Amino acid sequence: MSTQEILANADNISLEPAATQDHSRLCEIWPIVKEGLEILKDFIKNPVLKAIIGSIIAAGDAIIGKICS
């Protein structure tokens, strides 16, 4: 699934109930985690790993959009 598909289907990502109850820490650290993943992605040559990291970033953005807004 591409980054665009993940973001377009963000409402279909199911979460554990705890994700919506105690999310403040994740909302706080996600920008730093995302930055680290983007740096890591830039360091890696393997296109498959780059795509996987991109998918993780997209899923994180989608989840953050659901629980931190």
Kinemage of the C-alpha trace (Angstrom):
@kinemage 1
@onewidth
@group {chain A} dominant
@subgroup {mainchain}
@vectorlist {calphas} color= white
{ca met a 1} P 0.000 0.000 0.000
{ca ser a 2} L 1.414 3.374 -0.962
{ca thr a 3} L 1.734 6.379 1.314
{ca gln a 4} L -1.147 8.096 -0.462
{ca glu a 5} L -3.361 5.016 -0.080
{ca ile a 6} L -2.588 4.777 3.626
{ca leu a 7} L -3.431 8.430 4.197
{ca ala a 8} L -6.570 8.179 2.057
{ca asn a 9} L -7.747 5.193 4.096
{ca ala a 10} L -6.824 6.549 7.506
{ca asp a 11} L -10.373 6.098 8.769
{ca asn a 12} L -10.102 2.363 8.108
{ca ile a 13} L -7.114 1.892 10.424
{ca ser a 14} L -8.397 0.082 13.479
{ca leu a 15} L -6.826 0.886 16.822
{ca glu a 16} L -6.725 -0.792 20.199
{ca pro a 17} L -9.043 0.937 22.690
{ca ala a 18} L -6.014 2.027 24.719
{ca ala a 19} L -4.820 4.117 21.766
{ca thr a 20} L -7.690 6.529 22.144
{ca gln a 21} L -7.595 6.558 25.948
{ca asp a 22} L -3.928 7.243 26.660
{ca his a 23} L -2.472 8.892 23.607
{ca ser a 24} L -0.915 12.066 24.981
{ca arg a 25} L 2.621 10.634 25.065
{ca leu a 26} L 2.418 9.415 21.467
{ca cys a 27} L 1.041 12.785 20.352
{ca glu a 28} L 3.934 14.456 22.139
{ca ile a 29} L 6.755 12.335 20.705
{ca trp a 30} L 5.466 11.575 17.190
{ca pro a 31} L 7.136 14.621 15.557
{ca ile a 32} L 10.520 13.495 16.911
{ca val a 33} L 9.950 9.853 15.973
{ca lys a 34} L 8.838 10.883 12.488
{ca glu a 35} L 11.926 13.051 12.040
{ca gly a 36} L 14.146 10.131 13.082
{ca leu a 37} L 12.425 7.793 10.635
{ca glu a 38} L 12.810 10.328 7.815
{ca ile a 39} L 16.536 10.652 8.550
{ca leu a 40} L 16.890 6.865 8.658
{ca lys a 41} L 15.019 6.589 5.345
{ca asp a 42} L 17.457 9.046 3.768
{ca phe a 43} L 20.426 6.937 4.897
{ca ile a 44} L 19.146 3.659 3.441
{ca lys a 45} L 19.785 2.662 -0.164
{ca asn a 46} L 17.426 -0.322 -0.341
{ca pro a 47} L 14.221 0.872 -2.064
{ca val a 48} L 12.099 -1.765 -0.341
{ca leu a 49} L 13.216 -0.614 3.100
{ca lys a 50} L 12.675 3.008 2.069
{ca ala a 51} L 9.102 2.124 1.071
{ca ile a 52} L 8.489 0.284 4.347
{ca ile a 53} L 9.736 3.230 6.395
{ca gly a 54} L 7.614 5.564 4.253
{ca ser a 55} L 4.590 3.382 4.975
{ca ile a 56} L 5.316 3.469 8.709
{ca ile a 57} L 5.537 7.266 8.572
{ca ala a 58} L 2.263 7.474 6.628
{ca ala a 59} L 0.504 5.120 9.050
{ca gly a 60} L 1.862 7.134 11.990
{ca asp a 61} L 0.597 10.368 10.452
{ca ala a 62} L -2.806 8.801 9.845
{ca ile a 63} L -3.058 7.479 13.399
{ca ile a 64} L -1.880 10.758 14.882
{ca gly a 65} L -4.519 12.516 12.812
{ca lys a 66} L -7.168 10.291 14.387
{ca ile a 67} L -6.112 10.404 18.029
{ca cys a 68} L -4.380 13.754 18.481
{ca ser a 69} L -6.902 16.079 16.903
